[in-house]
């Protein structure tokens, strides 16, 4: 996925927790992310940083180009059983490497590219349409798709591939229900 691992976003937390859970049931996991920010969380993870060009306009493009060679080399050395890709990056690279190397490809989708990018005014309509087509291509050509929403699960059933829904995508020890009044005061609501 294209994200800065030093940021404490929901996606970083989700990926690190998913990786940690897989390792607890004795699966070897390598998390490949752009080399723009180092993970500073509490979990010890096997993270491989894909080199990127530091100049902001070329960061995403350089990540996508270099990730092909990086994943190719990693697949040749590690010989993974599964290439699991969070489809936030709208790239065909992970699917292509999996296809060429004969690796099972599993995708994870937490939102639909088209509507999300159309809401983002910085994306042109053609860009959001292309991202949506790439996302659907990855879903249709994966061995299975993981999602966190019942609505997405129902929408993807039409592709005829196994759909797995994660019931809880948050660390409930971290995000416990709190006192409503206290939360409202802290947020100045």
Secondary structure, 3 states (H helix, E strand, C coil): CCCCCCCCCHHHHHHHHHHHHHHHCCCCCCEEEECCCCCCCCCCCCEEEECCCCCHHHHHHHHHHHHHHHHHHHHHHHCCCEEEEECCCCCCHHHHHHHHHCCEEEEEECCCHHHHHHHCCCCCHHHHHHHHHHHHHHHHCCCEEEECCHHHHHHHHHHCCEEEECCCCCCCCCCCCCCHHHHHHHCCC
